[in-house]
Amino acid sequence: MMLLLPALLACANEPIGAEYGSQVIVPQDVEYSMDAALNIPEDRAGMLSYGYISVVDPVGDPVPGVRVELISGWSGAYIIPDGAVRIVNDLDEACDAGASTDEECLAWYDTEGERYFEWSGEYEDVNTIRPNYVQTVTNNRGLVPFFVFLNSAPVDGEGAPQPFAVFASIAVDTDSFSFTPTAG
């Protein structure tokens, strides 16, 4: 019996699949404005948007420990787990002590919030990772907090910004929310 208990506890920490009838609930659609001068891929400047996904069982109760997949429908929109972003006060605080130029600084700029941020943890290597797909797990309240960093927007043939979607799936349910350019 004592040997069985550790095995059961180890299994309890593994992500679970959602029960049939569970729902994934996504944030409201997001409006964005993207100045053509800022719509430059890979320039580390763009809009940082915060949101969360929730998972509820068939009776509407939150479900912790459920595997959730987030997929960006646009290559210039990066999905970043909540714990992988560190907001910093200014560029000097954001740059490593050894960075001698802005190009060596690994800070990114949120044009909407007018603030700098750094990526941390497994996302720290910002020169190679552009996460358009993230697999994560709901927290103890049935939520997945995350950021979407819109580094560049999709455009049509005339250069006008276009909408795109971010999808969330728990295998038994999938939903999406849109990033839509503001009119005007």
C-alpha positions as CSV (number, residue, x, y, z in Angstrom):
1,M,0.0,0.0,0.0
2,M,2.8,2.5,0.8
3,L,4.4,1.9,-2.6
4,L,1.1,2.7,-4.4
5,L,0.5,6.1,-2.7
6,P,3.6,7.9,-4.2
7,A,2.5,6.5,-7.7
8,L,-1.0,7.9,-7.2
9,L,0.3,11.3,-6.1
10,A,2.7,11.5,-9.0
11,C,-0.2,10.9,-11.4
12,A,-2.3,13.6,-9.7
13,N,0.2,16.3,-10.9
14,E,0.0,15.3,-14.6
15,P,-2.3,17.4,-16.8
16,I,-5.7,15.8,-17.4
17,G,-8.0,15.7,-20.4
18,A,-11.2,17.7,-20.1
19,E,-14.4,15.8,-19.4
20,Y,-16.9,15.4,-22.2
21,G,-19.2,18.5,-22.1
22,S,-16.5,20.8,-20.6
23,Q,-16.1,24.2,-22.2
24,V,-13.2,26.4,-23.0
25,I,-14.1,30.1,-22.4
26,V,-12.0,32.7,-24.3
27,P,-11.5,36.4,-23.7
28,Q,-13.5,39.1,-25.6
29,D,-12.2,40.1,-29.0
30,V,-9.4,42.6,-29.0
31,E,-9.2,45.8,-31.1
32,Y,-5.7,46.9,-32.2
33,S,-4.3,49.9,-34.1
34,M,-1.0,49.3,-35.9
35,D,0.8,52.3,-37.3
36,A,2.5,51.3,-40.6
37,A,5.8,52.6,-39.2
38,L,5.5,50.1,-36.3
39,N,4.3,47.2,-38.3
40,I,7.8,45.8,-38.8
41,P,8.3,42.1,-38.2
42,E,11.0,41.1,-35.6
43,D,11.6,44.7,-34.4
44,R,10.6,43.9,-30.8
45,A,8.0,46.6,-30.7
46,G,4.2,46.0,-30.7
47,M,1.1,45.6,-28.5
48,L,1.2,43.4,-25.4
49,S,-2.3,42.2,-24.5
50,Y,-3.2,40.2,-21.4
51,G,-6.0,37.7,-21.1
52,Y,-7.0,34.4,-19.7
53,I,-8.7,31.2,-20.8
54,S,-11.0,29.4,-18.4
55,V,-12.2,25.8,-18.5
56,V,-15.4,24.7,-16.9
57,D,-17.0,21.3,-16.5
58,P,-20.5,20.5,-17.8
59,V,-22.2,22.1,-14.8
60,G,-20.1,25.3,-15.0
61,D,-17.5,24.7,-12.3
62,P,-13.8,25.6,-13.0
63,V,-11.6,22.6,-13.7
64,P,-7.9,22.8,-12.6
65,G,-5.1,20.7,-14.2
66,V,-6.7,20.5,-17.7
67,R,-4.4,20.6,-20.7
68,V,-5.0,23.6,-22.9
69,E,-3.5,24.4,-26.3
70,L,-3.3,28.0,-27.6
71,I,-2.6,28.6,-31.3
72,S,-2.1,32.0,-32.9
73,G,-3.6,32.4,-36.4
74,W,-0.9,34.9,-37.3
75,S,2.9,34.4,-37.3
76,G,3.5,37.9,-35.9
77,A,1.4,37.3,-32.8
78,Y,3.3,35.5,-30.0
79,I,1.5,33.6,-27.2
80,I,3.4,33.9,-24.0
81,P,2.5,32.3,-20.7
82,D,1.9,34.7,-17.8
83,G,5.0,33.7,-15.9
84,A,7.3,34.2,-18.9
85,V,6.8,38.0,-19.0
86,R,8.6,40.5,-16.7
87,I,7.5,44.1,-16.9
88,V,10.3,46.6,-16.4
89,N,10.3,50.3,-15.6
90,D,12.7,51.5,-18.3
91,L,15.2,50.4,-21.0
92,D,18.2,50.6,-18.7
93,E,16.6,48.2,-16.2
94,A,15.6,45.9,-19.0
95,C,19.0,45.7,-20.6
96,D,21.7,43.3,-19.3
97,A,24.7,45.1,-17.7
98,G,26.9,44.0,-20.6
99,A,24.6,45.3,-23.4
100,S,26.4,48.2,-25.1
101,T,23.8,48.9,-27.7
102,D,20.1,48.7,-28.1
103,E,20.6,45.8,-30.5
104,E,22.2,43.8,-27.7
105,C,19.4,44.6,-25.3
106,L,16.8,41.9,-25.1
107,A,14.0,44.2,-24.0
108,W,10.8,44.4,-26.0
109,Y,8.5,47.4,-26.1
110,D,4.8,47.5,-25.6
111,T,3.6,50.4,-27.7
112,E,0.1,50.4,-26.2
113,G,1.2,50.3,-22.5
114,E,4.3,52.4,-23.2
115,R,6.5,50.0,-21.2
116,Y,9.3,47.6,-21.7
117,F,9.2,43.9,-20.9
118,E,11.5,40.9,-20.9
119,W,10.8,37.3,-21.6
120,S,11.9,34.8,-18.8
121,G,12.1,31.1,-18.1
122,E,12.0,28.8,-21.1
123,Y,11.1,31.9,-23.3
124,E,14.3,33.8,-22.4
125,D,16.0,33.1,-25.7
126,V,14.0,35.7,-27.6
127,N,16.3,35.5,-30.6
128,T,15.1,32.0,-31.5
129,I,11.6,31.5,-30.0
130,R,8.5,33.0,-31.6
131,P,5.7,31.0,-29.9
132,N,2.7,30.7,-32.0
133,Y,1.7,27.5,-30.2
134,V,1.7,26.9,-26.5
135,Q,0.5,23.9,-24.6
136,T,-0.2,24.6,-20.9
137,V,-2.4,23.6,-18.0
138,T,-5.2,25.4,-16.1
139,N,-4.2,26.6,-12.7
140,N,-6.0,25.8,-9.4
141,R,-8.9,28.1,-10.4
142,G,-9.4,26.6,-13.9
143,L,-7.6,29.5,-15.6
144,V,-4.8,29.9,-18.0
145,P,-3.4,33.5,-17.8
146,F,-1.3,34.6,-20.8
147,F,-0.1,37.4,-23.0
148,V,-0.3,37.9,-26.7
149,F,2.4,40.1,-28.1
150,L,1.4,41.5,-31.5
151,N,4.8,42.2,-33.1
152,S,3.4,42.8,-36.6
153,A,-0.1,42.7,-38.0
154,P,-1.3,40.8,-41.1
155,V,-2.0,43.2,-44.0
156,D,-3.9,43.0,-47.3
157,G,-2.5,43.8,-50.7
158,E,-2.8,47.6,-50.0
159,G,-1.1,47.4,-46.6
160,A,-4.3,47.7,-44.5
161,P,-4.2,45.7,-41.2
162,Q,-6.4,42.6,-41.2
163,P,-8.0,40.6,-38.4
164,F,-6.7,37.2,-37.2
165,A,-7.7,34.8,-34.5
166,V,-6.2,33.0,-31.5
167,F,-7.6,29.5,-30.9
168,A,-7.9,27.7,-27.6
169,S,-8.6,23.9,-27.4
170,I,-9.2,21.4,-24.6
171,A,-9.7,18.5,-27.1
172,V,-13.5,18.3,-26.3
173,D,-14.1,21.9,-27.1
174,T,-12.4,24.7,-29.2
175,D,-13.1,28.4,-29.3
176,S,-11.4,31.5,-30.6
177,F,-11.2,35.2,-30.1
178,S,-10.1,37.8,-32.7
179,F,-7.7,40.6,-33.0
180,T,-9.4,43.2,-35.2
181,P,-7.9,46.4,-36.5
182,T,-9.7,49.6,-35.3
183,A,-11.7,51.4,-38.0
184,G,-10.2,54.6,-39.4
